[in-house]
């Protein structure tokens, strides 16, 4: 299986072209997923009653546009 993923920052969506090979047969699938921004996630968690909410990258530093991962840590108020 091969996934070719692109991200549309303006739309907040990832687009995936998936190629699968099984028993010599090739199939292609495309799908798109909505991905909320770090600020949307932190807003939602604050609204849900969490006191401290942090958006971090894979190293534990504050998330930046070039970060490869988003980790959100939310603590109960």
NULUM-332137 format. One record per residue (C-alpha): residue number from 0; x, y, z. Coordinates in steps of 0.25 Angstrom, whole numbers, always signed. Layout:
// NULUM-332137
num, px, py, pz
NUM, X, Y, Z
...
// end
This chain:
// NULUM-332137
num, px, py, pz
0, +0, +0, +0
1, +5, +14, -4
2, -1, +27, +2
3, +2, +40, -5
4, -4, +50, +5
5, -5, +65, +3
6, -10, +76, +13
7, -19, +88, +9
8, -16, +97, +21
9, -26, +107, +16
10, -37, +97, +16
11, -32, +89, +28
12, -33, +76, +20
13, -23, +65, +16
14, -25, +58, +3
15, -20, +44, +1
16, -17, +36, -12
17, -16, +21, -8
18, -10, +11, -17
19, -12, -4, -12
20, -6, -16, -19
21, -11, -30, -15
22, -9, -43, -23
23, -4, -35, -35
24, -16, -26, -35
25, -15, -11, -34
26, -26, -2, -28
27, -26, +13, -26
28, -35, +20, -15
29, -36, +35, -12
30, -41, +41, +1
31, -41, +54, +9
32, -41, +56, +24
33, -44, +69, +31
34, -33, +72, +41
35, -36, +83, +51
36, -25, +93, +54
37, -18, +94, +67
38, -25, +106, +71
39, -39, +100, +68
40, -35, +88, +77
41, -30, +96, +88
42, -43, +105, +87
43, -52, +93, +88
44, -45, +87, +100
45, -46, +100, +107
46, -61, +100, +104
47, -62, +86, +109
48, -56, +91, +123
49, -42, +87, +122
50, -33, +98, +129
51, -19, +97, +123
52, -18, +93, +108
53, -5, +92, +101
54, -3, +89, +86
55, +11, +82, +85
56, +19, +76, +74
57, +26, +62, +74
58, +38, +68, +82
59, +29, +74, +93
60, +31, +88, +88
61, +20, +98, +84
62, +14, +93, +71
63, +18, +101, +58
64, +14, +101, +44
65, +26, +92, +40
66, +23, +82, +52
67, +22, +68, +47
68, +12, +64, +58
69, +1, +71, +67
70, +0, +66, +81
71, -11, +73, +90
72, -9, +72, +105
73, -22, +76, +113
74, -22, +77, +128
75, -35, +77, +136
76, -37, +91, +143
// end
